[in-house]
Each structure stands twice: as C-alpha cells, then as structure tokens.
Amino acid sequence: FKEHGIPFSFCEETPSRAERILMASTHGYWGDPPPAGVPDTGGQTYYVLKVSKAWAKKGRQVIILARWFEPYPRVERFAENLWLVRLRAGGDQFVRKEEIYPLVPELAEGAVAVAALFGAQAAVGHYADGMAVALEVGERLGIPVVAVPHSLGVRKAASLGYDLYDPETWFDERYNFWIREAFELASLRGANLEIANAPQEPEALKEYYGVEFPHLVMPPGAGEEFFEAESLPYRELLARYGLRSKGYLIYFGRFSEAKNVPGVVKVFGEMKRMAPEVLEGVKLVLVGGSLREPSDEERRVEEGIEEEMERYRLGEEVLRLPSQPWSALAVLAHHSLFFIGTQRLEPFGMGAAEAMAAGTPVAISQVAGIVRWIRDGEDALSLIHISEPTRLGMISYAVFCLK
C-alpha cells in the first residue's frame, strides 16, 4: 500500500457518506482505458472505470479489484484517489468469466484483506462474480453492499430458449448458467442497494428472483471519444491500414459466438454479390479479438469468419485488426460507411451505441437489446427487416440510423 500511495486505515465504523469505496470487477482485462474487443472486456470495464474516476474527482478514494494474470502488474494507479489492485487466484493465465466461479472464494478472501487495510466504507460488486466478492467483503467487514448485475443470467437463459422451471436444462458448459444464477441470487439477496443498467431490471429481479429492494438506474453510455470522433485526427490511422474515409464497413467488439461475427462477413458477402458495382473497392473491417493468444471461443469465431470469406471469395476485402484504443475505434467508426452487427444474443449492444454516437449509420440484428429503444420514424430513418434461419430459429436484422 505504501509503495503505491494507497491509504492505509482500518475503518471502525461506517459513516453516513462512503469516502472509501471498493469496486469488485474481477473478470476481464484491465487498463486505463481497458483494451477494447478482447474477451470479457469492454462495456463493463469501461463503465466501472468511468464511474470510479467520477467518484475520485469528487474526492472519494476508490480501489478497483480485478483478477491478476500475466503480464500485468499487481497494482496500478489510474488517477489521484484511484487504484487498480489485481488479486492472485487460479494461476497466471486469463480465465473467462464463465469459468471464474471456482476462483471466487480465493478472490473474496483477498478482497476482504484489501478492503480491511484500505478502510473501505462500501463494497460495490459488478456481474455475478464481482457481486459475490463484494457480498463477502460487506458481510465480513459490516459495510454496505451495492450490487450491479450488468445483465441477469436468468434473462439470458430465457432468451436462449432454456426452460426456467427445469434447472437441468441450465447445465451448459459454455455459459454455466446454473452456477451464475446461484451466485446472482445469493448476491442480490444480500445486497443493500442495486444499481440497474436498464429501467426494466428491477422488475425482472422481482419476477425471476423474488427480491425487491432499493435501486437506482444508471444506464451505460458511449465514451466521450465517440462523441468527439468528428474532430479527431484520422489520416495517419486510416493510411496505416490502407483505408479511405467512407470506403469500408466496420464491426468492432468481442469475438464471442453470441456476437455472430461470421454473420457480419456473410451480410457483406451477400451485399457484394447483389450489388458489386455499388460496393466496388469497399472493404469490411473487423476489430477485436486476441490475435496473438485467442481463446477457444475466439478460434471458433475466426474459423467461421474464414469459412464465410472463402464462400464469398472475399480475400483482401476483409481486414482483421486487433483491439484498438478507444479514440482509434471512434475514428474508425466515424469514417466508416456503417456499422454491422448480426448478434444472436445481446443484452444491450455498446458497439452499436458507440457507432451511433460517432454519427455512423448502423445495421443491426433485431435481437440486440438496443433495438428496444429505437423508434422507427423517430430515432431511425428506416427500419428494414431481413430474416434468416439459424439454430436458434429465425433471426431478423433491422437497418437503422440516427435522424
């Protein structure tokens, strides 16, 4: 603590205002800013960082707790009054969020020690794993616990067609819903306050979990870089990748199977097939994923991308880029023709929101959560539905852009 300038103070009683806050967001990659497009990183980590910075600017002191793995340092100072502490648990390699639950007891034990030394006066937990860690801290130290689910496993399971009244159908090695649901239920029943990311979330908690307690709604938002994209320098970045302004389509985000990135390539291929003269010289840019050390899921997504590229003979017309800084993403989004998303499942859809903030039209799957807030004729110039069969049934795509 002394080496990194972290205050060291045991807190004997909880004041009316929490001046020292512990933010538990244990999965994913971390940095300032968090790397965009790598596994389990993006909307949540960016949200936690921005909220923590806002508190730090107000004079509160904040520690963000994450899980340590190579090659990252154990402690980083992001700003005055704000630190990131990475806790050891389960080896030195990245672990995806669906497999992190066996490591939560070890993470929680470390979090209790850090919180006690820091004199934390409130614990805020993010997602199922972080909420469970925050609950352990709160119960052991007798301080308030705030739960921020970000998304609810039971709602995601329902959207995938699982029978919510038959838990055996939840035993899915890919998502581990049955473990996630248990962690969420325990955390939500033990929390003092919930911060919801959508107005419907408190209703879902009452319907599915039978819990009802004080809550606030703090919706996620696009980073300020996307609103400033028009004024950011772009020529050097575009030249580096051989791109021209308004000469490419773009997808950026995680390379998870739920995002259906091969579907983006398929849409591009169909467009080129139907109107080759219109899209002559236009490229598709795919940003995200871990190109050096991809996860098993990312490898499957990459294989799907290659299959679609071969099917439509796209060759060099598809450009793969590694995760980019947020300012670079904003520039790439602003200078694209439009953003494409063919999600099979997405609670909200930050990529689409960020592209729209950058002033870019969006073509997106109708199952993306953000579509619930898009009103045809008001927020959208057009709303065109296209359907295709998948293993999850017919998937519809809606094309829209801001007025």
N, C-alpha and C positions, 0 to 999 in steps of 0.2 A: 504494500500500500504506500509506504513512504517513498519508495523508488519512483512510483508513477504519480505521486501527488494526490493520491486518493485519501480523503478524510478518514480518520480512524477514530470512531466514537461509539461506544456502546450506548444504546438508547434505552433508558429505564422506563419511560412512559410515552404513550402515544399522544402527541399534541393535536390540537384541533385542525392544524394545517400540516400536511406532509411536506417537509422540506427536503427529505432524502428518500428517493424512490428507486426501487429495484425493478427493472424491466426484464422479465424472463422470456426470451425468444430463442429457444435452444437449437432449432434445426436450421439448415441452410448455410450458405456462405455469408461472410460479413465483411464490411469495409465501409469507408466513407467516400463516395457512396457505395452501397452494396453492388457487386457486379451483376449486371442485368443479363437475364437469359440463361443462367446456369441453374442446375437443379435446385428446387425448393427455395428459390431466391427471387426477389422481385417486389411484388406488391406489399407483402407483409413486412419484409425487412426495411423497405423504403419508408413505409408507414411508421414503423417503430422508431426509426432514426429521426424522422421529421418531428414526431410528437416529442421525443426525448430532447431534441435540440430546442424546441419551443419552450419546454419546461426549464431547460438550462438557461436560456436567455432571460427567463423570469426570475432567476436567482436560485431555483431549486437545484439540488445536486442529484445526478442520475447515474446509475450503473446499468448498462445493458449486459445481460448474461447470455452467452451463447456456448455452444459446444466447440472445444478445440480439436483441430486436426491439422496435419501438415499442409503447407509450410508456414502457417500463420503464427504470429506472436501470441503469447498468453494474454497480454494487456495492451490496449491502445487508448490513447487519449484523443477523442474526436473534437473536443472544444472545451472551453472553460466550463467547468462543472459537469462534464460528460465523459464517461469512460466506457470502454467495452472490455469485459473480462470473459475470457474463454476458459471453460472448465474441462478438465480431462474426464473422459468417460468412454470406455469401449474401444481403446486402440487409437491409432493416429491417422486413420483414413476417414473420408467422408461417409456418413451414413444417411440414407434418405429418410424422410420424415415417417414413412410408413413402417420403418424398421427400427425407429429410435426408442420405442416404448420400453424395451428391457433395460435401457440405459437411464431411464428417468430417475430411479431411486438414487443412483450414484450422482447424477446431476443435481438432484434436490438436496442431497447431503452437502455437496459443495456449495450450493446456493445459500443454504442456511448459515454456513460458516461465513461466507462473504457478506451476507446481509447483517449478521450479528456484528461483525467487525466494522462495517460501514455505518451502523446505527440506522438501518433502513426503517422508515416510518410507514411505508406502504409497499406492497408487492403487487405488481401487475403482470399477469400471465397471458401469453399470446399463443393461440392454437391449442390443441389438446395437450401436447407435451409441455409447453410453457405454462399453461394454466395449472397443470398438476404440480409443477415445480413451485409456482407461486403459492399454491394452496399449502404445500408442506412448509414453506417459509412462514406464511401467515400463522399457521397453527402452532408451529414451534416457538415463534417469537411473539405471538399475541398481537400481531399488527393486521390492519385491514387488507383484504384481498380483492383485487379487481380482475375480472375475467373478460378477455377479449377473444371470442371464438374465431373471428375472421370468416369461418364457414362452419357449418354444422354437419358432422358425418352422417347423421340420420337423414338429413335432407338430400345429401349427395347420394346415399344408398337408395333412397326412394326414386330419385331421378334416373338411376341406372336400372330400375325395374326390380330391385330386391323386395322381398316380402318382409315388411317391417314387423309383422307378427310371427315370423318364423326365423328366429335368430340364426338357425343353422345355415340359412342361405347367405349369411353375412361372412362366413368363414372363407374369405377370399385372400389369397396370399399376396395379391397385387396391392390391395388397398388396406387390408387389416381393419375393416370397419368395426368388427366385434370388439377389438381392443380399443380402438379410438373412441367408440361410443361409451365404453366403461370409464375411460379417462375423462371424457367430457362430462358425463353425468356426475361423477364424484366432484369434479372441479366446480361445476355450476351450482351444485347443491351446497358447497362450502364457501362460495364467494359472497362478499358483501355488496358488490355492485357489478353490473355488466355494462360494458361499452359495446354497443352493437354497430356493425358497419352498414346495416340497412334497416329501415323502419319496420320491416316485416319480421325481423329476427326475434324480438321479444314475444311476438305471437307464436312463433314456431317453438320457442322454449316452453311455453305454457302447453301447447298442443302435444308435442312429442315427449317432453321430459317431465312435465308436470311441475315445473318450477316457475315461480313468479316473484321477482324481487326488483329493487330499484335499478334503473338503467338509464344510460344516455345513448344518443345516436351520434356517432362521429363517422360519416361516410368517407371512404377512401377518395383521394383526388389525384389528378395528374400532377407531377412535379412541375415546379415553375419553369424549368428549362423548356418544356414543351410549349408553354405559352409565349416564350421568348424566341422560339425557333426561327422566326422570320428575320430576326436581326442578328443571328449568329453567323460567323464566317463559315462558308461551306465549300469554296472552290478547291482548297487543298484536300479536304476529306473525300470529295467526290472523285477528284483526279487520282487519288491513291488507289481507288478500287475500279477505275475505268468507267465511272458512271457520269451521266449528264442529268441535269435537273429536268424533272418530268419525263425521264426516259426509262423508268423502271417502276415495278410494283414492289411492295415490301410486306414481309411478315417479320415481327420480332417478338420474342417471348421464350418461355421454356419449351424444350423439345420433349414434352410428355405425350403419351399416346392419347390422352384426353383432348389435347390441342389439335390433333389430326393434321400435322404439318404436311404429310404426303397429300392430303386433300387440297392444300393450297397449290401444290405443284400440279395436281390434276385439273383444278379450275384454270390455272394458267395455260396448261396444255390444251384444254378444250377451247379457250379463247383464241389461242394461236391457230388452232385447227379451223375454227369457224370464220375468223376474220384475219388471215395472215397479213393482208396489206395494211390493216389498221395498226397492228402491233409489230410491224417490221422494225427491227432494231431495239425493241423494248425488252428489258431483262426482268427477271424475278430475283429479288434479294431476300435471302433467308438469314436472319440474325439471331444467334443464340446457340445454346448447347455448349458442351465441353468437347472441343475438337481434339484436344490432346489426350484426355482421360475420360472418355464418355462412359456413362453408366450403362447397364444392360438395357434399360428402357430407351435411352438415347440411341443406342446401337440399333435397336429395332426400328426406331423412327427414321434413322439415317438409311437403313435398308429400304424402308418404304419409299423414302424420297428418291433413292436411286432407281427403284423399280418404275416409279412414275416418270422419271426423267428418260429412262430407256424406252418406255412405252410411247411417249410422245416425241422422242428423238430431240430432246431439248439441248443436250450438250452444254456449251458455254453460255447458254441463255439463262441458266440458273446459277447465281453467285451465292456461295456459302461464306458467311462472315462469322467470326467468333463473337462472343459477348462484347458489347461496346460500352463506353462511358455514357451516362445519361444525356449529356449535351450532344454527343455524336448521334445517339438514337434520335434525338429531337430534330437534328439537321437532316438525317436520312429520311425520317418520316415526312418532314415538311416538303422536301424536294421530290418525293415520290408521286406517282400518278394517283395511287390509292393504296390503302392497307387492306390485306386479305386475311380473314380468319374463318376457318372451317371447323370450329370447335364441335366436339361431340358432347362435351360437358364443361361448363364454366360458370362458377357462381356469380361472377361479375364481368371481368374482362378488362383489365387495366390497359392492355395493349391498344384496344380499340379506343378507350377513353383518351389515352395519351396521343394517339394519332389524330383524333378529333381536336384535341387541344392545340395541336400543331397546325390545324387548318387543313387536314388531309381528309378526303372522302374515304369511306370505309365500306368494304364488302364483308359481311359477317354472317356466321351461322345464326339462325333464329333461336337456337337453344342457348346462346350466350346470355348471361344474366343481364348485361347492359341493355339488351333489346327491350326489357320491361319498361325502361324509361324513355324509349324512342317513340315519338308520336308521329305517325305518317301525316304529312301535310303541315306539321308544326316544327318538329325538330329535324325532319327528313324532307329532302326534295323529292325522293321517290322511295318506294318500298316494293321491291320485286321479289317474288318468291320462286325459288327453284328447288326441286326435291330430288333426292337420290336414295336408293335403298342401302342400308348398312346393317351390320349385325344387331344394332340397337333399334332397327326399324327405319322408317323414312326420316331423313334429315332434311330440313328446309334451310335455305340460305336467303337472307334478306340483304339487299343492297341499299344503303342509305348514306346521306352526307348532311352536314350541318347547313342550315339556311345561310 
